[in-house]
Amino acid sequence: MLVILTPGFPPNEHADTCLPFLQNLVKAINRNFPAVTLIIVTFQYPAVATEYFWNNNRVIAMGGCSAGKIGRCFLWLKVWRTLTGLRQSGRIKGLLNIWLGECALLGRQFGELYRIPHKTWVVGQDARQGNKYISKMRPDDSDLIAISDAVAKELVTNYSLAPRSVIPNGIDPNQFQEGPIGRPIDILGAGSLIVLKQYQIFIEIVRDISEKFPCIASCIAGDGPEKAALQHQIVELQLAKNISLPGEIDHGSLLALMQRSKIFLHPSRYEGFSMACLEALYAGCHVISFCQPMEQNIARWHVVTTKEAMSAKVREILDCPRLDHQSVFPYSVDESAKAIFQLFCSSFSGANQ
């Protein structure tokens, strides 16, 4: 039995925009290790305490999203009792904690007490400064998996922690349909519309580019607290004919949108390893971002350091008369699942047979 501890998980099989990297990982584990019983314990979301099955995997939701300081203590007690019950009903061979937060804290304590192998996948902002859980749990380097070289470097810089493993998130090519002919969308963005993602820069770049390409077509798919401000910026700059904000769309529709786009522009100022960027590469887009996830360069992923350089790269790509949209497939989620299981190899020997 492998138990995944996570802050959130999709409430049903149709919620494909909720943590797609984790959904892909769970499905990859099911495909590659069918003999392994997988149970997901989710602390905060769904918001209601319940149990359900997601693609034949048992999910135990604690419903702790609104828990205050005292409520969180009861939440942790509830999680501990749940883990104890799972241990009594069947042997837990491994604990995989998602994010270096409260899930990692409880997973480490429970694992150490009962000598259960435990690993924590550090996936993004949990590596930045201000993570209060790191001092509470004092994790070992050997227990940490960084989702990218950039995240591993962030942990070293901020906490003098050097993860022994770097396992990127990967994509599932089976999620893509056969691509349509033609790419009418010049620039695409996708993600949560929050300050960190800096989509105001996306809009400013479209304004600059529209001087040379007045009919430029662009789209930012996603929802969030910054949507109204971005909409106001679009109107103020008179770009309503050039930029659309369709809101959050289902995952399949987003992948289809990528297959109809030339450039995927990702102006976020910090990123662990963007799943959307990986998917855009596979869909044939050129990706431009400020963040370089891996030390090794990835084909058609252009990393820049300033808004001016980002704008120049967009112009350069759109100016190319024979732009290549060949698919790029740097990381497979199946390989990610196998790499994670390799860290539990003594516990799960023969699980894929």
C-alpha positions in Angstrom: 0.0 0.0 0.0 1.3 3.4 -1.0 -0.4 6.4 0.8 -0.2 9.8 -0.8 -0.6 12.8 1.5 -1.7 16.0 -0.3 -3.3 19.3 0.6 -5.9 18.8 -2.2 -7.2 16.4 -4.7 -10.0 16.5 -7.4 -13.5 15.9 -6.0 -14.4 13.8 -9.0 -13.1 12.4 -12.2 -14.4 15.4 -14.2 -12.4 18.0 -12.3 -9.5 17.8 -14.7 -8.1 21.3 -14.0 -7.5 20.5 -10.3 -3.8 19.6 -9.8 -3.3 18.0 -13.2 0.3 17.1 -12.4 -0.9 15.0 -9.4 -3.7 13.4 -11.4 -1.2 12.4 -14.1 1.1 10.9 -11.5 -1.7 8.8 -9.8 -2.8 7.5 -13.2 0.8 6.6 -14.1 1.3 4.7 -10.9 -1.9 2.8 -11.6 -0.7 2.0 -15.1 2.9 1.0 -14.2 2.3 -0.7 -10.8 -1.2 -2.3 -11.0 -0.4 -4.5 -8.1 0.0 -1.6 -5.7 -2.9 -0.4 -3.6 -2.9 3.4 -3.8 -4.8 5.5 -1.2 -4.9 9.3 -1.3 -5.4 11.3 2.0 -6.2 14.9 1.2 -6.0 17.4 4.0 -7.9 20.5 2.8 -9.8 20.0 -0.4 -12.4 18.8 -1.2 -13.8 21.1 1.5 -16.2 18.4 2.9 -14.9 15.4 4.9 -15.8 12.4 2.8 -14.5 9.2 1.2 -14.9 8.4 -2.5 -13.2 6.6 -5.4 -11.4 8.4 -8.1 -10.5 6.2 -11.1 -10.7 3.2 -8.7 -8.4 4.8 -6.2 -9.7 5.3 -2.6 -9.6 9.0 -1.6 -10.0 10.0 2.1 -10.8 13.7 2.3 -10.3 15.4 5.7 -12.2 18.6 4.7 -9.9 20.9 6.6 -9.8 23.9 4.3 -11.4 26.2 6.8 -9.6 25.0 9.9 -8.1 27.7 12.1 -5.2 27.2 14.5 -7.2 25.0 16.9 -9.1 23.3 14.1 -5.8 22.4 12.5 -4.7 20.5 15.6 -7.9 18.4 15.3 -7.3 18.0 11.6 -3.8 16.6 12.2 -5.2 14.3 14.9 -7.8 13.1 12.4 -5.1 12.4 9.8 -3.0 10.5 12.3 -5.9 8.3 13.3 -6.7 7.7 9.6 -3.1 6.6 9.0 -3.2 4.4 12.1 -6.3 2.8 10.8 -4.8 2.2 7.4 -1.7 0.7 9.0 -3.8 -1.7 11.0 -5.9 -2.8 8.1 -3.0 -3.4 5.8 0.8 -2.8 5.6 1.7 0.7 4.5 4.9 0.3 2.5 5.5 3.9 1.7 4.3 7.5 2.3 4.6 10.0 -0.5 4.0 13.6 0.7 3.1 16.3 -1.8 4.6 19.7 -0.9 7.0 20.4 1.9 4.2 21.5 4.3 1.9 20.0 6.8 1.5 16.8 4.8 5.3 16.3 4.9 5.3 17.1 8.6 2.8 14.4 9.5 4.1 12.0 6.9 7.6 12.2 8.3 6.5 11.9 12.0 4.3 8.9 11.2 6.9 7.3 9.0 9.7 7.7 11.6 7.6 6.3 14.4 6.5 3.2 12.5 9.7 2.8 10.3 7.8 3.4 7.1 9.7 4.8 4.1 8.6 8.3 3.4 9.5 10.8 0.7 8.4 14.4 0.1 8.0 15.8 -3.4 8.9 19.5 -3.3 7.0 21.0 -6.2 7.3 24.8 -6.1 6.6 27.6 -3.6 7.3 25.3 -0.7 11.0 25.7 -1.5 10.9 29.5 -1.1 11.8 31.5 2.0 9.2 31.6 4.8 8.3 27.9 4.9 7.6 27.5 8.7 7.2 23.7 8.4 10.9 23.1 7.5 12.2 24.2 11.0 9.4 22.1 12.6 10.3 18.8 10.8 14.0 19.2 10.1 13.8 17.0 7.0 16.7 14.8 5.8 18.1 15.5 2.3 17.6 11.9 1.5 13.8 12.2 2.0 13.4 15.1 -0.4 12.5 14.9 -4.1 12.8 18.2 -6.0 10.5 18.6 -9.0 13.2 20.5 -10.9 16.8 21.7 -10.7 15.6 25.2 -9.9 13.6 23.9 -6.9 16.6 22.0 -5.6 18.8 25.1 -5.9 16.1 27.1 -4.1 16.2 24.7 -1.2 19.9 24.8 -0.9 19.9 28.6 -1.0 17.1 29.1 1.5 17.5 26.2 3.9 20.8 24.5 3.1 18.9 21.4 2.1 20.2 19.4 -0.9 17.5 17.0 -2.2 19.1 13.6 -3.1 16.7 13.2 -6.0 15.4 15.5 -8.8 12.3 14.0 -10.5 10.5 16.3 -12.9 6.8 16.1 -13.5 6.0 14.7 -16.9 3.1 14.6 -19.3 0.9 11.8 -20.7 0.8 12.0 -24.5 -2.4 10.0 -24.5 -4.3 13.1 -23.3 -3.6 14.9 -26.6 -5.9 14.5 -29.6 -4.6 14.7 -33.2 -3.7 18.3 -33.8 -5.7 20.5 -36.2 -4.0 22.0 -39.3 -3.1 25.7 -38.7 -2.3 27.8 -35.7 -4.5 30.9 -35.7 -3.5 31.9 -32.1 -0.2 33.7 -32.0 0.3 33.9 -28.3 -1.3 31.8 -25.5 -1.0 32.0 -21.8 -2.7 29.7 -19.2 -2.7 29.4 -15.4 -4.1 31.0 -12.3 -4.6 34.7 -12.7 -2.7 35.8 -9.6 0.0 38.4 -9.0 2.8 35.8 -9.1 2.1 34.9 -12.7 2.6 38.5 -13.9 0.0 38.4 -16.8 0.1 42.2 -17.0 3.5 41.7 -18.7 1.7 39.4 -21.2 -0.7 42.2 -22.0 2.1 44.8 -22.3 4.0 42.6 -24.7 0.9 42.1 -26.9 0.6 45.9 -26.9 4.2 46.3 -28.1 3.9 43.5 -30.7 0.6 44.9 -32.0 2.5 47.9 -33.4 4.1 45.5 -36.0 1.4 42.9 -36.0 -2.0 44.8 -35.7 -4.0 41.6 -36.2 -2.2 39.6 -33.5 -4.4 37.1 -31.8 -3.8 36.1 -28.2 -5.5 34.4 -25.3 -5.0 34.0 -21.5 -6.9 30.9 -20.2 -7.5 30.8 -16.5 -9.3 32.4 -13.6 -8.3 34.1 -10.4 -8.3 37.3 -8.4 -6.4 39.4 -11.0 -8.9 38.8 -13.8 -10.8 42.1 -13.3 -7.6 44.1 -13.3 -6.3 42.3 -16.4 -9.6 42.9 -18.2 -9.4 46.6 -17.3 -5.8 46.8 -18.6 -6.9 45.2 -21.9 -9.7 47.8 -22.3 -7.4 50.7 -21.3 -4.8 49.7 -23.9 -7.5 49.1 -26.5 -6.5 45.5 -27.0 -10.0 43.9 -26.8 -9.7 42.7 -30.4 -6.2 41.1 -29.7 -6.6 39.5 -26.3 -9.4 37.2 -25.0 -9.9 36.0 -21.4 -12.1 33.0 -21.7 -11.8 32.1 -18.0 -11.0 28.6 -16.8 -11.5 25.9 -19.4 -11.4 22.1 -19.1 -8.0 20.4 -19.5 -8.8 18.8 -22.8 -9.9 22.1 -24.3 -6.7 23.8 -23.1 -4.5 21.1 -24.8 -6.5 21.6 -28.0 -5.9 25.4 -27.6 -2.2 24.8 -27.3 -2.2 22.8 -30.5 -3.7 25.8 -32.3 -1.1 28.3 -30.9 2.3 29.4 -32.1 3.8 30.7 -28.8 3.1 29.8 -25.2 4.1 32.8 -23.1 4.7 32.2 -19.4 5.7 35.4 -17.6 5.6 34.0 -14.0 8.3 35.4 -11.7 8.6 32.0 -10.0 7.8 28.4 -10.9 8.6 25.0 -9.7 8.1 23.2 -13.0 5.2 24.4 -15.1 3.1 21.5 -16.3 1.5 23.9 -18.8 4.9 24.7 -20.4 5.6 21.0 -20.8 2.2 20.4 -22.4 2.6 23.4 -24.7 6.0 22.0 -25.9 4.4 18.7 -26.7 1.6 20.5 -28.5 4.1 22.1 -30.7 4.3 25.6 -29.2 7.5 27.6 -28.7 7.6 28.4 -24.9 9.0 31.6 -23.6 9.5 32.1 -19.8 11.6 33.9 -17.2 12.1 30.7 -15.2 14.5 27.9 -16.3 13.4 24.7 -14.5 16.3 22.5 -15.5 20.0 23.2 -15.9 19.9 21.4 -19.2 18.3 23.4 -22.0 15.1 22.1 -23.4 14.4 22.4 -27.1 12.1 25.3 -28.1 11.9 26.5 -24.5 13.3 30.0 -24.6 14.4 31.5 -21.2 14.8 35.3 -21.0 15.5 37.6 -18.1 13.7 40.8 -18.9 10.4 41.9 -20.3 12.2 43.6 -23.2 14.0 40.3 -24.0 10.7 38.4 -23.8 9.1 40.9 -26.2 12.1 40.6 -28.6 11.9 36.8 -28.6 8.1 36.9 -29.4 8.9 39.2 -32.4 11.7 36.9 -33.5 9.5 33.8 -33.5 6.5 35.5 -35.2 8.9 36.9 -37.8 10.1 33.4 -38.7 8.7 32.5 -42.2 8.9 28.7 -41.6 8.3 28.3 -37.9 8.8 24.8 -36.8 6.0 23.3 -34.6 7.5 19.8 -34.1 6.4 18.2 -30.8 9.0 18.2 -27.9 8.6 15.5 -25.3 11.3 16.1 -22.5 9.7 14.2 -19.6 7.1 11.4 -19.4 4.9 11.0 -16.4 5.4 7.2 -16.6 9.1 7.7 -16.1 8.4 10.1 -13.2 6.3 7.4 -11.5 9.0 4.8 -12.1 11.7 7.1 -10.7 9.6 7.8 -7.5 9.0 4.1 -7.0 12.7 3.4 -7.4 13.2 5.3 -4.2 10.8 2.8 -2.5 12.4 -0.1 -4.3 13.0 -2.3 -1.2 9.4 -1.8 -0.1 7.7 -2.4 -3.4 10.0 -4.9 -5.1 8.1 -6.8 -7.7 5.1 -4.4 -7.6 5.1 -4.0 -11.3 5.0 -7.6 -12.1 
